[in-house]
Amino acid sequence: MRTSRNHHRTRLFVVAGALAALVAVPACGGSDDDGSGDGGESYSWRLGFNTNESSVRGAAAEKFKEVVEEESGGRISVEIFPAEALGSEQEMLNGIKTGSLDLQMAGGGSMQNIVPEYGIMTLPFVVESFDEAYALLDGPVGEEWKELAEEQGYKVLSYHDLGFAQVTNNVRAIHTPEDFQGVAMRSPEEPTSIATFEALGANVSTLPFTEVYPALQQGVVDGQFNPLDAIYETNFHEVQDYLTLLNIFYYHVNFIMNPDVWDDLDAELQDIVQNAADEAQAVSRELTQNNHEDMLDTLSPEFDEIVEDADLEAFRAAVEPALSKFEQIVAPEKIQEARDFVEDYRAGNE
């Protein structure tokens, strides 16, 4: 049973002024030829994301800033804007596309509206371990997705980690798919997530991430799904009664940049930026894997019940309609290509 339950409203961020600035500031966040550093052009960039500064995204962003500023000798400076300070995730994606935002750590699922193939990564139960996820993203399939993203106006620097999504709610403990009947679940604007929970019988509402806590607190929605560290860092455990460990989705982050900003860099700076993005990726992956067990121990006393033995086979069968719906968005052979890759990897590592 829960030992304490503090009901605090999340801090609401005022975004109107920031959004106005997002429109007004040009790509590169303003570059100049002031002779700083080694005498080359200097750059001032803004990096936005939707979670708070203590999240995995926040740690990765700080690592990127540290490395890129040091290795560029001050030619590149990065200002970090967490918690949707520059607008919702979709608004920031639009900013990258139009050139009014330089860098974003965008949820892989949110980019499926731009590059449908990214939705393959968020299909329910498509991967079963971190190693499988990394192999898929870092291999030829993930490289192809980067190329598709660049065609749409997004330079993907690296793939970061968020971990596996678990489910919380205030109605009942979730053991079987039938337990989702009548439960109002929050989802981001991601077709696969929406279709998955509709297939499970839930009522689905889409809300920006920063609105989820008050919506749960006020009963606007009953439940949500996120990795354990995100549940803890955003205090969802304060306003939720039940936690079910499903590993239903694997979540990753696309660390993206406006392609024109990238193309404006000389080869040396491109190498520095890519190295910093790779180091940020390593930080996110290490943190996510370490966080899972730590967060489960931390959260255990905060829920009325934690379900660790849900009927996964029944859930896999129940979400098949979601997969068929997704085949209307992405060519079935592309989905099969990713599944075949994972199966081959799994077979080679048994």
PyMOL commands that set and color helices and strands:
alter all, ss='L'
color gray80, all
select helices_A, chain A and resi 16-24+27-29+56-71+89-98+110-113+116-122+130-138+140-151+177-180+191-199+209-218+228-233+236-239+259-263+267-302+312-318+320-326+332-348
alter helices_A, ss='H'
color red, helices_A
select strands_A, chain A and resi 31-32+42-48+76-81+103-107+155-164+166-169+184-187+203-206+223-226+242-244+250-257+305-307
alter strands_A, ss='S'
color yellow, strands_A
deselect
rebuild
show_as cartoon
